[in-house]
Amino acid sequence: MLDFRTETFLTVCQTMNFTAAARKLNITQPAVSQHIRFLEEQYHTSLFHYQNKQLFLTRSGEILHKHLLTMKNDEKAVMAELKSSSTGIESLSLGVTMTIGEYAIVDKLANFLIHHPEINIHLHYGNTSQLLKLLDSGRISMAIVEGNYPKEVYSHKKYSTEDYIAVCAASHHFVSDDPHMIKDLVKERLLVREKGSGTRNILEQSLVARGLQISDFIHYTEVENMHTIIGLLKRDCGISFLYKIAVENELQSGVLREIPLTDFKMQHDFDVIWEKRSIYTDKYLSICEEFI
């Protein structure tokens, strides 16, 4: 069980304010300061520093934060495991992005459930940014993400490699005839996911590499749901960049078509991720093997 002073440290990391941490923990601010001083003396290092009156973690603080957070989340998992030992029923909280949850996991998830009737699965949906926060807070044990994430922070295993393409309605007429490059599409209405979405993040990085950004498109519409984007594409309300797996049926039926671009051929990995150095790493790797 984690020491109460480490709980204070984690709360300060969450609030980045000693007064707010004291209020959240229902203790005094001097007590918070005392707990942090104890840890700094124990580890022989400074954990926080002030810059322009704003509190920041030192590099040592960042390292300790990540390790203690992993330990705290592992402690939650141990408690859940002890509880399940008496009932014979296990629980697994898994996070997936919208694209993966709707188009890339159903068959594999069904197969896993058939082979593991003793496991109750809690499936959480969110964009990549949201799933990383759920993972860090211990609300989920694993996540399958499509966007970029700090690979040095999380253990990971490739789930699949997917094509990322430009798409429009089969009957779409371009403002600039016969586009060959991304820059030829900026007069089109761009249908794009919300900030924090992995699908959007991949597009943003691709645009930056070509000296462009989403705001360079004269018209764009942000949508938080992939089904809605596909529905708008089918009604010829714009163009979009997304994973091919999400529109395979529409491409095969001829309702949508890929926009061939000479400067845009991309593939990206979907990854299964979990907290680095978790004591449950072997278990998570075993689950990965069954899903992959």
N, C-alpha and C positions, 0 to 999 in steps of 0.2 A: 504494500500500500504506500502511495506517495506521501512524503512528508507535507505537513500543512504549509511549510514555507515554500515548497515548490508550487503548491496551489496558488499562493500569493504571487509568485513570480509569473506563472502562466496568466493570471488575471491582469497583472500589470502589462504583460505583452499584448493582451487582448485590447485593453483600454488605452495603453500608452499614456497613462495619467495616474499618479499615485493617489490623488484624491478620489477619482472615479473608482479605482480599484478598491480603496478602503470602503467606499459606499457599497459597492457590489458584494464585498465579503462581510460587510457589517462589522468591521473593526476600525480602529483609529488609523489615521495616516502615519503617526509615529511608529505604530506596529508594522505597517507595510514597509516603511523604511528600514526598520530593524530586521525584518525577514530578508530583505534584499541584501543588507550588509552582511548578514550571516552567510548567505550563499556566496557572496563575493569573497569573503574570507575563507570559506571552505574550499572554493575552487581557485583561489589565489588569482583572481582576475576581476576586472570591471565588467559589469553586465549592461549598464546603461550609460548614456552620456547626453548632455543637453546641447542643443545647437539652436541659437536664436529663440531661446526659451521653450523649445519643443523637444520632447523626450524621444530618443532613438536607442535601439539596441546596438551594442558594440558587436564586433564580429564574434567574440566569445559568447555574447548573449544570444546571437542568432543560432550558434551551434547548440548551446544548452537548450534553447527553446525547442528546436526541432527534436532533439533526443528526448526531452521530458514529455513533449506532446505525444511522441510515439509510445513512450512508456505508459502514459495515461490512457491512451486508446487501447493498448494491449491489455491493461488492467480491466477495462470494460469488457474486452473479449474474453478474458479469463473468467470473469464473473458470469458471463453468459454461458460459457462452456460448463462451468460448475453446475449452473442451473439446469442445463440440458442433460447432464449426466444422470439426473434422477428421473427424467421423463423419457429419455431416449430420442428426443426431438431436438435437432439442431436448427439454428437460425443463421442466415447469411444475408447481409444487407449489401446490395449491389447497385451501383449507380451507372446509368448509361445516358449518352447524349440522345437528342431527339432522333437524329438520322439513324444511329445504331439501333436504338430501341424499336424503331418502327420498321426498319428495312434489313437489319443485319444480324439480329440475335434470336428471333422467334424460334426457328427450327432447332438451333443449338440449345436454347433454353429448355424447350420441350423435351429434348433428348436427355438433358441433365436431370430434369424432374422425374422422368420415367425411371431412370437408373438410381435416383436418390429420393425415394418417397419419404425418408426420415428427415429431410431438410425443408424447412420453411424459408422461402425466399421473399425478401422485401426489395422490390425493384423501384428505384428512385430515378426520376427523369430530371434532367437539367442540362444547361449548356456546360461547356468545358470548365469555365471559370467557377460556376456554381458547384460543380462536382468536386473540384479541388478543395473548396471550402468545406464541403461535407466530409471529405476524406480527412482533412486536417483536424476537424472537430470530433472525429470518431463516430459520426452518425452513419457512415457507411464504411465497410471493410475494404472494398475493392471498387474500381470504376473502369469502364471501357470508354475511352475518349477518342475523339477524332481530331482535335485541335492540338496546337503546340502547348507544351508544358515544360517546366524545368526538370529535365531528365536526371539531373544530378541529385534532385531532392527525393524522387520516388523510384522504387523498384518497378520494373516494367517488362512486359513480354508482348511481342507483336501478336495481334489478333488476326489481322488481315491487311492486305495492301489494296487500295481502291483507286480507281481512276477519278480524277476531278476535272469536270468539263464545263464548257459554256453551252447553254441550252436556250432554245426558244420554241415557239409554236411552229408546227410544220408549215403553216400558211403565212408566217411572219414576213413582212416587207421591211427591210432596213432603211433607216433615214439616209445613211451613206451606203450606196449600192455596193454589194459584194465585199463585206469587210474581210480583211486578211489578218489584222493585228488587233490587240486589245484596244489600242487608241482609236481604232475605227468605230468602236462601239459606244463612245462617250456621249453620243447624241441620243442613245436609246434610253428607255426607262429601265433602271436596274432594280430588280427585286432581290433584296438582301436580308439575311438574318440579323438579329439584334447584336449589339456589342457584347462580347464575352462568349459568343458562339464560336465553336471550332470551325464551322463552315465559313463564317465571315472572316475569322482570323487568317485562314489560309489565303483567302482572296486578298485581304489587306496587304499581306506580305508579298504576294505576287505583284500587286499593283505598285508597291513601293519600289520593287526591283526594276520596274519599268518607268519610274519617275511619275507615277500616277497615284491617286487616292480616290476613295469612293465619292468624295465631294466633287470630283472632276466630271462625274456623270451629271448631265444637266437635270435629269429627273431620277430620283430613286425612292424606293418605298421599303421601309423596314418592317419585317414581319417576324414574329416570334414562333411561328409554326410552319414546319416544312410542308404539311398537307396544303396549307393555304397558298404558299408560294407555288406549288405544283398546280393547284387549281387556277391561279392567276396566269400562269404560263400557258395552260391549256386554252384559256380564254384570250390569249394573245395580248396580255396587259403589260408585257415587257420581256426582258431577258434575265437570265440568272446564271450564276456559277455555283455548281453543287456537285455532290458525289453521284457518279453514274448509277450506283446501286439504288439510289432513291427514285430514279425515273426509268429504270430498265423496261418496265412494262409499257410505259408511254412511248419510249423510243421504238420498241419492237412493234407496237401497234400503229406507229406512224403519226401519232397525235403530236408528239414533240420531235425535234431533231437537234442533233449536236451542231454547234457552230464551229466549223474547222478554222483554227487560227494557227498561223505559222510560228508565232512566238509564245504559244501557250499549250504545252503538253505536260501534264502533271499527274503524278501519283502521290498518294500520302498514306501513311500507316494508321490503322486503328490500333490502339494499344490498350492492354489491360494493365492497370497500375495499382499499387498499394504502397503503404508507408515503408520507406527504406529501413532496414534493420529490425523490422517487426519480428517478434518471436514466432509469428504464425506464417512466416515466409514459405516454409515447406508446404503447408496446407494450401496457401494461395497458389503456389506453383502447380500443385496437383489439380486444383480446380481449373486453372488455366489450360492444362493439358486436355481436360475433358471438353472445355468450350472450344478449343482450337482444333 
